[in-house]
Every structure is written in structure tokens, then in C-alpha cells.
Amino acid sequence: MARHLITSAIPYINGIKHLGNLVGSQLPADLYARYLRARGHEVLYLCATDEHGTPAELAATKAGKPVAEYCAEMWEVQAKLAEGFRLSFDHFGRSSSEQNRKLTQHFAKVLDEQGLIREVSETQMYSKADGRFLPDRYIEGTCPNCGFESARGDQCDNCTKQLDPVDLINPHSTISGSTDLEMRETKHLYLRQSAMKEQIEEWIDTRVGWPVLTTSIAKKWLNDGDGLQDRGITRDLDWGVPVQKGDEPWPGMEGKVFYVWFDAPIEYIACSQEWVEAGKGDDWARWWRTDKGADDVRYTQFMGKDNVPFHTLSFPVTILGSGEPWKLVDYIKSFNYLNYDGGQFSTSRGRGVFMDQALDILPSDYWRWWLLSHVPETSDSEFTWESFQSGVNKDLADVLGNFASRVTKFCRSKFSEAVPDGGAPGEAEAKLVADITAKVREYETHMEAVEIRKAAAALRGAWVLGNEYLQEVAPWTTFKTDPEQAAMQIRLALNLIRLYAVISAPFIPDASAELLTAMHAEGADWPDDVAAALTALPAGHAFDVPEVTFRKITDAEREEWQERFAGKRD
């Protein structure tokens, strides 16, 4: 048994997330956590809401609520939706927590002591219409690098290039829309990332087997132009972690807060402290401090590609630069974008399916299966209603659901609602056991490597093998001439349902639990020995015929949903 620490990029507090956000971090992290737990490993899976910075302030203003009240309400909403999608966090925290405030201020203090923070007098965008300095995300304009028209003042989401507000073409305030902006002098703290460039590059080079997407983005930021640049870590905002050196004031920084991208990754650690405070765990340090036993922890992060620069560069600068024995990430699984039906998901235009809407339409397993089997690992992928309908109908209903239904109903009608005895297995059964064993091992190999689409394909392949076996041996025909032989075939098939439920649980936990309940096999272990697992239900073992595991999506439903979530076309 190994110990695995898993974190998924923490979602912004500003509203309900769409399916592209879900599949870009939280859902694949949950899949991996569920798989590792099923294999007997000790897992700590953490996530939280990212509550500071411009998005929170803007969303609260739009909602007409104090920002703290808005964040508290939206945390409840996001936590409920996470539960609806069966995201198995060990703790779902908040970056506005007292733990994160103290830890962020602690890191600022030790980084300053290490000579890695400098004070800078600089000119910054000031909006006369708004009467305030505008932090990076309060400014949008056209990216000078790729021409994307909605680039933010800190980064272009289209090409991921790091930006400063002055780089933008035709910048405007996202608060008022005003273009009446001017540069005024202010003071801020900068993290001296440039001083850590060689150490960060060496660290990245020692990470084994990272996805090409992860390393290519990291290397691009390290080597483009002048390389790794110093980064401002404070902002002129009211909402956030106050700038202090630990418990002490920071002269000249009164009224400022730390930049959200400085404190947000620190919340991963703080979240584990919240986990302990909530009474769910008793020792956070054994997961995060190498002087407290975290050396034997494997730490995996999941995130969309837009989050990669901060997790491969800025956060490691914070951790390594502190000089303290903190656990660093071992593997970063990054994802491309999931687009929506010929365009992009758009909150403002109402284009796409959002998490609450998805759960109103169908149970979470339908969405989990399609999203994970189409996860954008190697390139951007696209959600279309035709593909979703096909995936549900062909994979879930026709292959897995149909197998469970056919086998249990046939057994009930010809034998009873108990596993029949029957004769000895023959060549067809030996071949099935060998093929299933090979497919389960293939599935495990892909899951260990966090190759999600390949794992989904292997899992579906295992489901198909059961259906092919039924078609080959045709127990409904065999029963007419050799009931004992048919009983043996059905006994094996009933055991296959149990096995399918166990290995499918990381992808479709609710359906798997329902199948295990129907088979009276709750708590079944992972099939390390597939042959033994396929004899686990003995003759006479009672079962119930399950309800319809997955229903098909009709053409009429697909067309109605397609129209409902089209939004206003670009």
C-alpha cells in the first residue's frame, strides 16, 4: 500500500462551473482517487474554492452582496454540486480560511528572509471612472501575441502567454467598461522568480514522465524572451489575505492583499489543515512535510492547461524558495480544453451545459462516463449532443446495462433469483477468464499511468467481452437441450456482473453500487485474481434483478437539449 496525495485545481468561487471546468481537473482527479482507494492505497484527495481576487469581487458586486457573504453562499452551492457528481473529496476547503491566511503570510515572511521578495515602485493602471487602481483581472483587451480579444491583464487564456496590463491592445475596465485609463505610481511586492530559474528548471527536468502538455508549457514560460520573470504578489484590493510578514505588519503595504495566484496554491496545504480541524484527519504534516514522513507520499495534481504555468513555476518557487521541507508535486496531469458543440462554453452567452443543469437532466454517472471517456488529454475535444447520446446509448445502455439485465432476468425466468449450480466450465469459459484477466490488467496499467481515455476504452472492452461470450454460448438456446450447461454459463455471467461493478466504480460509482447491491455483494474487493473473482458468488447465492441500470436518450430529448443549451451564437 502506498500513500497518494491528490489535488485538483481549485475552482473560482464566481458561479457554477460548466462541464469543461469539471472535466479539466476535479472529475479526473476523483477517478484517480477512487481507483487508488479501490486498490487499497491510502489517499488524501483535497480541493477547495478559490475565493480571493477580482473574480470574487466582481461576482459579488453583480449579485449585490458583500463579498464574504457571496463566497460563503457559493461555497455551499459548489460543495453540493460536487456531491451531486460524486466527487469524493476527503475535504473541500476554502481559500478564505484562517489556515490559508496564516500559511500565506508565513510563506511571505520566509521568502522575504530568503531574499526572494523585493519592493517595487511601479506605475499601474488606474481607472478614473472607477476611482481605483485596477488589478490585472479588472482589465481586458486584445492579446498582442495571438489577437484574442478577451485577454486578461495577467494572462491570455487562448495562448497562455503571461501578460501585464500595459501589454494589452485597447484595454478597458471590466468593472465599468471605461477605456479612460491612465498609469499611476503605486508600491507592490514582487517574488524574485528570476533568482530561482536554474533551480526550477533543474527540478522540472527531474520530474519523470510528465505529460508533454505540462512540460511544454513550463519550458515555454521558462525560456520565452528573458525567461522566468519576477512576479507581483500583491494587489490593491479590499478582499484577500492582508499583506503581513507572518504576524507582523509589512511597512508600506498597508491596505494591500496578496495576489490570488500567490495564496491559492498554498490553500492545497491549508486545506489539509482544515481537514484536521474538521475532525476528518489527525496529522496533515505527514502528507506535506518531508521531515514528518511525507517523503513516501506520491503527490499528483490535476488541472487545465491554463493553470500549468503557476503550478510548474510560481508555486514551486514559493515552496523551494522557502527553504523549508515541504512536499513538492511528483506528477502534474494537465488537460486541454473541452469545447461545446462547434464553439466554446460561454457563461455570459448561456452556451453549454453547466453542472447544475446537467444533474437536472440525467444522473451523474451518464455525464461522468461520457466526460471521462472523452477527456481532452492530447488535444482539445468537443462535446456534442450526438456524441453524448451515442456514448450513453451504446456504451452504458447497450453494453453494460443490457448485459446485467439479460443475465439476471434470464436466470430468474429459467432457474431462480439465486446463482445456479450447473456443470464444469469448458474452453469458452477458460478463454473468457483469460481475456477478462488481460483486459483488467490493461485497464489497471492505464489507470496507474493516468491515461484516462485508454483506461475507459479498456473498461468498455471488458464489458464487451461479456456480451460476446453470451452471444457465443447462447445460454437461452443451450437451456433447451442442456440446462446444466446453461446454468454454468449463467453462473459465470452473474459473477461477471459483480466484477464489472467493482472495476467500473471509479467511473460510474452510483450504477456500480446499485449493481453490487442487486448482486448482494456490497464491499466486494478489487479482482487482483480475476479467475477467483469470477467464482466469488457461489451456487445458491441470492440476487435481485436490478432496475434499468442506464436508460437510452431519445432523439427527441437530444434535439430539445441541443436547442435549450445553444445560447446566443457567437
Summary of the structure (lengths in Angstrom):
residues: 570
radius of gyration: 26.6
end to end distance: 50.8
largest distance: 92.1
contacts: 1957
relative contact order: 0.12
helix: 50%
strand: 17%
